Amino acid sequence: MSTATDQFTESASLSAVAIAYRNPDYSLIADEVLPRVPVPGEAFKYNVYDEAEAFTLPDTRVGRRSAPNQVELEGTQKDGSTEEFGIDIPLDNKTISEAKRNKYDPEKRATERATDIVLLDREKRTADLVKNPANYHPDHVETLSGTDLFDDPDSDPITIIEDLMATCWQRPNQITFGFAAWRSLRKHPKVMKAIHANSGDQGRATRDQIAELLEVKRVLVGESRVNIKRPGENAVLARVWDNIVAGQFINRSADTNGGITFGFTAQNGTKVAGTLPANMGLRGGKLVRSGEEVKEFIVARRAGFLIQNATSG
């Protein structure tokens, strides 16, 4: 299939679909793990925070005729830029005509499909950042083995998580679980005993119950999968969030100008969608495109922790 050289035409109606669309059957958590913040353009500056900066107290005493001392929590300023992510869905004109006769909007559906793909790609990028131990202080990373594994009934997963939370200089207010780690934790006998006050041999904990037990605002579970094989090869589906537990302190008022937070996603503008004419089939067609301009950042590595290899498989 070859495409025409015509320019992309943004569609207000399709862009509105892309902005509002959220597939109710996909459990994507990237927007919770690294919340979106607006930036003024493709290039911008952002702050990475020194480990001790939030804990240094200036002299706050004010004399009767003097001004208070000034302090700026700006961190180390760095240059950043967003990147463009998008995908095209081809539609031939014959299919479009037949669909519209049946009161079916193929362009809207194609926009939704394309948006699904772009959002799943963002989910993987976010997970890759969060799973990377280089994005944490070494004191905040632990790889489990033996009787510490969450699927070992003699382990103590709550204590392991609490101990790592205590090492963080900014205590995490949300915990992110890969599906395998969550599945083992929510039925662990010691968790059942702590929540249900029973023998621990039955029951399942909910996310709200674990959040209350760990005294955090949110418990997030990454359930999505991706095909890790290249096009044309036999598909092998793997969990995006793998077998990890990660804690983050997320300050939802933080942005590129200030506010200590584990990380965020810079977003330039809104999601966009539209069409391009395409040279395809006998009667031609069009490409329906959906995309966005974003970039994920970790800016305070002391405000999070990472548990690798939380279960045996």
GIQUIKA-V687964 format. One record per helix or strand of 3 or more residues. SS is the DSSP state (helix for helix, strand for strand). FROM is the first residue (numbers start at 1). TO is the last residue. Records with the same first field share a line. If there is no record, write none. Layout:
SS: FROM-TO  FROM-TO
This chain:
helix: 12-20  30-33  53-55  93-101  106-131  133-135  138-140  146-148  157-167  179-185  189-196  207-214  301-303
strand: 36-38  43-48  76-81  83-92  141-143  174-178  218-222  225-227  237-239  245-248  263-267  272-279  285-298  304-308
